Amino acid sequence: MARKKSSRPAAPEICPVCGDDVPRNAFACRACGADHNSGWRDDAATYDGVDLGEEQFDYEQFVSEEFGTPTKKPALSPLWLITAALLLLAMLLFVLLR
């Protein structure tokens, strides 16, 4: 019985999507899953199927729009500072006078 020759193109040595090494005769990249249908085609570099436009992504603007402007952190009340100082003094006196 004659073997049917595969019409599948050979896998590249290095994945054009993620840059990882691709084993010989692999069906897909083991790192990112790219294959002939998703990323090894000759025209894959010219069109990735997503039209994102040419503008750059501004992370600061995204965070500002998504979460609003950061609010000022509330200052520590003087009452809490006095309470903490008194507790520390009480613990110190307890340890020393024991």
C-alpha positions, 0 to 999 in steps of 0.5 A, a space after each residue: 500500500 502506498 503512503 499518502 504524502 502529507 500536504 502539510 508544510 514543514 514546521 519552522 525551526 523557530 516559532 515566528 509567533 513566540 520565538 521558541 524552538 519547534 521540534 521537527 515534524 511538530 504539528 504546533 508550537 509547544 510553547 504558544 500553540 501556533 500552527 500552520 493555520 494560526 501562525 506559520 502561514 507565509 502571510 501570517 506576519 502581514 495580517 494577524 486577524 486583529 485590527 488594532 489600529 496604529 495608536 499606542 496604548 496609554 496605560 496611565 490613561 487606561 487606569 485613570 478611565 477604568 478606576 478614576 483618579 487616585 484619591 489622597 491617602 487619609 492622614 493618620 489622626 493625632 488621636 491614633 498616634 497618642 493612643 499608640 504612644 500610650 500603649 507602648 508606654 504602658 507595655 514598657 512599664 509593665 515589662 520593667 515593673 514586673 
